[in-house]
Amino acid sequence: MKFRLYYLLFAFVAGFGKQPLKAQSAQAPPAQDLRMYDIANAVSSARIEKDVRTLAGFGTRSTLSDTVSATRGIGAARRWIKAEFDKIAKDCGGCLTVTYQHNKVPADKFARIKEPTVVTNVIAIQKGTVNPNSYIIMSADIDSRATDVMDGKVDAPGANDNASGMAGAIEAARVLSKYKFPNSIIYVGLSGEEQGLVGGTYMAEMAKEQGWDIIGVMNNDMIGNIEGVDGVIDNRTFRIFSEPTPVTETEEERDSRRFYGGEVDGISRQLARYVHKTVSTYMPEMNPMMVYRLDRFGRGGHHRPFNDVGYAGIRIMEAHEYYPRQHQDVRVEDGVKYGDVTEGVNFDYAAKLTAVNAINLASLAWAPKAPAEVKIGGAVQPATRLAWSAVDDPNLAGYRIYWRDTTVPQWESSRFVGKLTEFTLEGFVIDNFLFGVATVGKDGNESLVVFPSSLIGR
């Protein structure tokens, strides 16, 4: 393709004989934002426990369950969730806009919905002060299920799957509502996950139609179990699932990756790396485990619908699962206890993973916008040149270039270059490294790293 055929020509014109650009003398912003420690410490395991027990106490939250009762079923659960978000909004002087998103799903559009059903999400938006249309999202699932996914009447308390994630989203809203952010944060309870990712599909489609600038989606699905079916008990490790590249990329973009790299550098993977880095910085007691896969083997979660329309989305969850507690009627067989009950939730661990979300929501909500485009050049040269689009943001301190070996999962090294919008890294042979650029705020918070998408000179 032309992109490949003209690469050397453009590299020659753009790079040979050009003097390297020097970084501005402006001092780099602080390496850490001390507010993150306060945010992590403010998360309460006692409040999470109370909310998990309340959600499990509705008996079942199946999408096909009772919507009229005040005490049982998904209708009662979603009204309670909205009421909790409304309380938070009242306490913060109206900083949250809380709404329902109702969708009437026709019969058989989704395999697990056999008759017209209203699927309702609960959305709480904390509007940004500078970029209100830029959103970082923490999502969780409202619904639960029993052994028979079509049974909306039998008990399905869903304490870990996924009252833990929903309680985490509510608690993150309580903590972060005490702060103001340039970018918007959304805390959302999605319905219909067990029936086929229904609620997330409708929200993602709505966001695309309305032109939302979604920075990323952190989907929390099961964040409370520490006792694995593999016999491991671990209250420190958690998994971050992410796709390598966008499923919406064009044939030309796929072809270019063959020659220039980027097969593990899509937007969802950059979000996963960001979470890993933030946790390693502010919560070093935790062990984030990146998993190079959309989700667990052959399974799915509510980040996928956002990936499907081109947004960055990851799944955050426990590292060790206990399958007898998942998708099972509550019972005892041959001495084995089945069913997703509150006794299987470790509330301190759920609080830790909620804090993981909270610090990443805050960091991205405080960060300047990322560069819209990053370009690269440097073929057959002893240097690599990067250029990027300027970002107009009052909080911008400058830009940071990242690089790593091609086989390394995390960004290894970086250099702050002030407010320059192009820079030459002398001594870096482009063949041997991968590169990216992020914006840096005056408070030290950074955007996601943007991987180069085109060549300098094009």
Protein Blocks (a to p, Z undefined) as FASTA:
>chain_A
ZZlmmmmmmmmmmmgopacddddfbdcddfbdfklmmmmmmpcfklmmmmmmmmmmnopa
cfklcfkbmkgcjklmmmmmmmmmmmmmmmnnopaccddddddddehkamklcbdcdddd
dddddddfklmmbccdddddfbdcdfblmlckbcceklmlomkmmmmmmmmmmmmmmpcc
fbdcdddddehklnnopmmmmmmmmmmmnopacfbacddehjabfbdfkopacfkbccdd
ddfbdfkbcfklmmmmmmngjilmcfklmmmmmmmmmmmmmmmmbccdddddfbaehiac
fklmmmmnopacdddddfbdcfklgopacddeehiagdjdfklpcfklmmmmmmmmmmmm
mmmmmpccddfbdcdehehiabdcddddddddfklnbdcdddddfkbfbdfbdcdehjaf
bdcdehiafklpccddddddfkopacdddddfbdehZZ
